[in-house]
Amino acid sequence: MKRLFALSLIIVMAFAACSPKTGDMLGEAPESSFDEKAIETSIDLTNVNQDRLLVQMDPGMFSQDTILFRLPRVVQGTYDISDFGSFVEDLKAYNYDGEMMTVAKTDTNTWIITEATKLDRFEYYVNDTFDIEGTDKPTPFSPSGTNISEDVFVLNLHGFVGYFEGRDDKNYNLTVTSPLGMDYSSALPRLSADTTGEKVSITYQADRYFDVTDNPMMYGDLTQERFEAGGIEIVLSVYSPSGNHTAAQYRDVVYDMMQAQSRYIGDLETTDRYDIFLYLSTQQNDATGYGALEHQTSTVMVFPDMANQQMLNGGLVDVVAHEFFHIITPLNVHSEDVHYFDYNDPTFSKHLWMYEGLTEYFASHFQVYEGLQKPQAFYDKMVGKIQTAAGLDDTMSFTEMSENVIDEPYASNYYNVYVKGALINMCLDIMLREKSDGERTMISLMRKLSEKYGEDRPFDDDTILDEITQMTYPEIGEFFDTHVVGTTPIDYQVYFNKVGLSLEEAESPVTVFFRDQQTPFINVNQSTGQLYFMDIGLNTTLTELGVEPGDIIKSVNGTELTLQNAQMILAPSFQWTPDTDLSMVLIRDGEEIEVSGKVGTPKAMKLQLVEMEDATQEQIELRNNWLGVQ
């Protein structure tokens, strides 16, 4: 998952020594074929060159004359262009006689090597992505990015290790050399460890390139906690440049969350170990979107170091819970587009309503179902999603948006997968419980799909909705046709009626930029990175200042507002008082407009979910079943 303001990411890196082959000095042919040996890759964290790391690769023998070497243009879970090849410099290839070979770069992420049968090894330098965040150069979403520094190495391996076109199913041996005593964590299986002087080299094994990209690592000045929760070994690694945050501070909240998630999932197969990598960013090193990115057995999070413990507790529960639920989908239940992912020219599945929407619903629903929060907090979260979704294109086909998610106008509506996507699954969950007298749910449906498909068998993208309908009820299929494939907005009151709830609107206190802790009055244009006010009913302060829906925010109180610094600029508004001065430069129809005044006491019309006083016993029983009330 990739999120905005608190949304998703990965970080990885690898290193392996390239050993000479028998016969190299004699000019003989290499002794083994490409298919018989792993691709050896090495990175030495003790040898940083101009803020770059040297990657060395020994790919084995090729039988064809020409090969393509690539770094990913797109990585799974981000749904946008990353161009990791743009961070590679000085790629050099050598033949078995130690002579340099001709290498041509054909595009941002691709190198072509001719006379490949003579290729022995090659090497290249990699710059990290964190250092240039906030500059004019496009950078990957932070949780999928990389960091090289004395204090911490964020190793999203897709940012360092490339693949050969048509050979991404080959084994990799990844050797990372680090200073002796440096803390680290990686869920990749270890083949060996070797200590030489003040250095230690650990060799990891990956069955295929997907496993390289799917297993981030973090080395450096970390605090760590290892514990068991829900039958899973949890490894929590935290980097805090200020030292204000440690893994021990968040052990209990992660433990309680993982215990609850395991109960919620039940007997659905998950994993033996789960790594949580938390990188806390300084204000000077602003991240391109705080959040997290999922992997099969881990997640990488980037949050601001300035956040207090209460804020991070909430972020860990909401964000890590979302990422962990990705174990269900798309990791265990997914289509061919996900299973056979093309890192250079990907196609996208139609089913982000499932991959991200269902995952987000589970991350919210399990908290009330397992008693981690009160029903009203869950109601408020769902209402917030309803109001945010109303500010996006509510008539856009979800399947069409999913299939074209990196293109406009669909890219600008991507955030809807976390709001309307969750609401779609809320409605489906209520329907399943109603039709089955509480016996069937969305989690039980995913168990069935996981049993049929699982990690190694993808479903057919074009037929899965029909298959789910056959497994459940005709009304589920009608809902898909109308609200997921179709363009008809959902009347949420229809589904709330089933559980004895009523949507009511009243003017309520808000903050100037946010309806509540999770629902901003602002959205981001994914193509331009500009932030603008959504058409969801502005609050009284914004209206009095003269703000109109669609206004682009150029600056706030004299500071230019960007996607990179939005968290830092907007978050303090929660502490503003009525006497706080506020000035903004807006762009409307291409012209700059300045507005200013006092914050005052902003109010806005807010929807509220209220339990019906005259709800029937049947409605109450279904509500209790839905909320886990005994």
Steps between C-alpha positions, in 0.01 A plus 500: 500500500611851435344780709490877516572687825516161673492253222775235359873389394807256486877509552755233409861426399737209446865410451693189403862428412583413140744212503732415206401201289715202426692562180473883513878542492533245220237654276285186516123496472311542828432175678125530560198629317271780616226252580721305743606772739359791694556862404762624745448860614701700752479837674756625753353742753849570637609660172275800424623698198364855467180392670474204264532126541671268253295204383689206347328218315620164369208373289649170381515399136266616222431301186359791297704781346291791631345554843301776665577602858240708685410667824128536569303781342205407725496291817206309634266678737589857395286551186726773365828548312817464712779472234762346728736483204534878521702455820761273336836639385816367327375155404799297374514145367807273479574186297684192620834660412427794727444737208220758496211424268269733311180585688228727359226661707180483293262675741485618861491150645653276229853409389581277204811280505615345173735202471336386822654150473829665601354687800666411829383769739390860521466776753332836551450770761162580652392832649234499769159661454448662840772762449328663205145496633358849483705591192375539145607146408213249520558251779331177603249491783708496819415152631618357167811719504858457617732668747880499526651665809736425787207460739261288298470314170148450372532214259209454267679255279309598187689830528839326486469160335385462141378207294555353155210510259350151487716375790315637800419147619865419573644468850692789655766487768512840669800587716492810717827606667466731799712626790533246778238566766260696276137414570290367215192303409387301196252217463690345207649155578870515592743272319817599685674765708869583496690737729826653379664756724248777567256387231231235482356365172163327504380314191125472450316278255205600279319246282420757232514872433159551662649377829779756463251785463265357762748493788620842614788536742612768739852536641625764740441676830179315580307403807332162471243285676437134421194327641224254412143610439222286362745219431717727282853619578491880479819698439451875555794717385490876562734773379451837671763766421405695812496193721154602622342176381607143573361161409434431869253791512281339234539133589176476698278676242639279223458190716135578578431582136658183363322284758168653396574461129587134547167440677316685224667303220444169676643192334594674176867422432728800546874494578743379766681835523406861431746792484393861565758758389422848636715782360434838662582795279630840609337823387809572292467167322129512422351187360303487176185385672504338843361151525594142426539238228400139540700182447411140562680483833589862579416865462707818478359813663620860469357743754621839630744489791326808641183295564422427864450150637121527496501592130734213417293255703199586286705486182644161586158352565334642189788468256674180613162331537422592139835368379473177698154431357661505155607146592145413397481704183678546267766273650278190532214598269604679181473508121754431224597868486631472855642148474691561178585863575700680230728750674563690176164505325238383749133442444267556792216293637142623508467413864647772720159491673632171640877547533488841667131557581440170678835525677414850625157379614654212693753738660211713631244229573726266700562777754134525601431129449787400733426770758795731431264796447141598577226471234467880477866535399440245223181682394689830484774345287250361249313832485829678438561270206152573364563873508848473348374273222233760420779744417645264240338368182218291646377392156827353377497125436724341762615223270578748223691722740698203631602378157624847399622621838826666389325711233274803532226559592527177697828578681347803673227275639738233631444606861141382460620140531551569872170678554231381261690172461458436873135604484431259213624217720307627802181468295597155374579383853162617630323335205677167552420499872134586431450237229666225706353583843845606615682186385687647201723808487762660279773334705341157452467570127870581480582179685314306230676688221835452670439125525419483130777727372766594752846644450591296191176493299356823357133550419366621165457877514195505270298227672570533874191716567277237337676234703443688827134542406467124441665436837264738679168656393350665188467827695879512533533481124241774456701721737818438298324580173345819636763649729839341420493440126219750457499870574205538737591660836418291807206599721668406826183551703356189332771289664500684831126436526575130508695546824276762660715806437400839362714752314421846633659836418579776748734796521796399714837646607794413271855620447579733214657234276343178636149374574649256748832332570494313168281700263657808336317768304794467259593255225809465283520497120708188438631632168620842619546441873294813569267505800153647460178544697243231428135558425372336819350802671765735632498608863385844615852639540605407147175640360543828688856529371368470145629153419318311225499128414775424250733775623862385487697581816832664410609604850385504863619778729779589260631143453455333164282190536618185325419133522836456670438744786120475528513294819730750669301806386145375556529279811562793741155638408352255752652718775402840354280727712219729377744796516761332277571699184467313171604618155503297180595561141259311274498436128157531338457481123875554459509818711644546848262614776601586856260441788562571868324529832457333840446125530195560713284201595448308175189290465373279221204283426602153608326173456453289809395139542239468769353180637125502430285516811229295329734237350344154484646203681607361163689820416669505841606136473651559158680811630639304794613225266672757278673679789594187695278589795429196714 
